[in-house]
Amino acid sequence: VALTEDGHGGQEYLVTGPQALTVRDRTTAIGAARGADVELVELTEEQALETWRGQGMPEDVIAFLIDVYRDTPPEGRTVLDTVEEVTGRPARSFAQWAEEHAHAFRAEASPGA
């Protein structure tokens, strides 16, 4: 999003959607948008570490992700009205966003499919 009107230069905005959602909530919304369920496979911390290290993920990124998954920061579970205050329009829901991008979640959109 580009804010081109005067007064936004140098400003930082923390934006959220209209609902605080769990990973399961987001997975359900994506499944509904694509017209087929999406299986959510939750990993233990040990499984996540093994998987991410096996993918070559940097250790600092892994540490950050583990911290976030252990205790989601307040920003991740707080709904703010920043979008509406700044743009004059309410934030779209995750379900709306998923519906608008459903093609990206369908098998035919996957690389190599």
C-alpha positions as CSV (number, residue, x, y, z in Angstrom):
1,V,0.0,0.0,0.0
2,A,1.3,3.4,-0.9
3,L,0.2,6.4,1.1
4,T,0.9,9.3,-1.2
5,E,-0.9,12.1,0.6
6,D,0.9,14.6,2.7
7,G,1.5,13.7,6.4
8,H,2.6,10.1,6.0
9,G,6.3,10.7,5.4
10,G,8.4,9.1,8.1
11,Q,5.3,7.6,9.8
12,E,5.1,4.0,10.8
13,Y,1.8,2.2,11.0
14,L,1.0,-1.1,12.7
15,V,-1.9,-2.5,10.7
16,T,-4.2,-5.5,11.3
17,G,-7.2,-7.0,9.8
18,P,-10.6,-6.8,11.6
19,Q,-10.1,-10.0,13.5
20,A,-7.4,-11.7,15.5
21,L,-7.1,-15.2,14.0
22,T,-5.3,-18.4,14.8
23,V,-3.3,-20.3,12.2
24,R,-6.2,-22.8,12.2
25,D,-8.7,-19.9,11.5
26,R,-6.5,-18.8,8.5
27,T,-6.1,-22.3,7.2
28,T,-9.9,-22.8,7.3
29,A,-10.5,-19.5,5.5
30,I,-8.0,-20.5,2.7
31,G,-9.7,-23.9,2.4
32,A,-13.1,-22.3,2.1
33,A,-11.8,-19.8,-0.6
34,R,-10.2,-22.6,-2.7
35,G,-13.2,-24.9,-2.3
36,A,-11.2,-27.7,-0.7
37,D,-10.1,-28.3,2.8
38,V,-6.5,-27.6,3.7
39,E,-4.9,-29.9,6.2
40,L,-3.1,-28.1,9.0
41,V,-0.2,-30.2,10.4
42,E,1.1,-28.9,13.6
43,L,4.7,-29.7,14.4
44,T,6.3,-30.0,17.8
45,E,9.1,-27.5,18.4
46,E,11.7,-30.3,17.8
47,Q,10.0,-31.2,14.5
48,A,10.0,-27.6,13.4
49,L,13.6,-27.1,14.3
50,E,14.6,-30.2,12.3
51,T,12.5,-29.2,9.3
52,W,13.7,-25.6,9.2
53,R,17.3,-26.5,9.7
54,G,16.9,-29.1,6.9
55,Q,15.6,-26.4,4.6
56,G,18.6,-24.3,5.4
57,M,16.8,-21.6,7.3
58,P,19.1,-19.2,9.2
59,E,19.4,-19.8,12.9
60,D,18.3,-16.2,13.8
61,V,15.1,-16.7,11.8
62,I,14.5,-20.0,13.4
63,A,14.9,-18.5,16.9
64,F,12.5,-15.7,16.0
65,L,9.9,-18.1,14.7
66,I,10.2,-20.3,17.8
67,D,9.7,-17.3,20.0
68,V,6.7,-16.1,18.1
69,Y,5.1,-19.6,18.1
70,R,5.8,-20.0,21.9
71,D,4.1,-16.7,22.7
72,T,2.5,-14.6,20.0
73,P,3.4,-11.0,20.6
74,P,0.5,-8.6,21.5
75,E,0.6,-7.2,18.0
76,G,-0.3,-10.6,16.7
77,R,-3.5,-10.9,18.8
78,T,-4.6,-7.3,18.9
79,V,-7.1,-5.8,16.4
80,L,-6.4,-2.2,15.5
81,D,-8.4,0.3,13.5
82,T,-5.3,1.8,11.8
83,V,-6.3,0.9,8.3
84,E,-9.7,2.7,8.6
85,E,-8.1,5.7,10.4
86,V,-5.4,6.1,7.7
87,T,-7.4,5.2,4.5
88,G,-11.0,5.9,5.5
89,R,-12.0,2.3,4.6
90,P,-12.3,-0.6,6.9
91,A,-9.6,-3.3,6.7
92,R,-10.5,-6.4,4.7
93,S,-11.0,-9.6,6.6
94,F,-8.6,-12.5,6.0
95,A,-11.4,-14.5,4.5
96,Q,-12.0,-11.7,1.9
97,W,-8.3,-11.6,1.2
98,A,-8.2,-15.4,0.8
99,E,-11.2,-15.3,-1.6
100,E,-9.6,-12.6,-3.7
101,H,-6.4,-14.7,-3.9
102,A,-8.0,-18.2,-4.0
103,H,-6.3,-18.9,-7.4
104,A,-2.9,-18.8,-5.7
105,F,-4.0,-21.6,-3.3
106,R,-5.3,-24.0,-5.9
107,A,-3.2,-26.9,-7.2
108,E,-3.1,-25.6,-10.8
109,A,-1.4,-22.4,-9.5
110,S,1.4,-24.4,-7.8
111,P,4.8,-24.4,-9.6
112,G,5.4,-27.7,-11.3
113,A,1.8,-28.8,-11.0
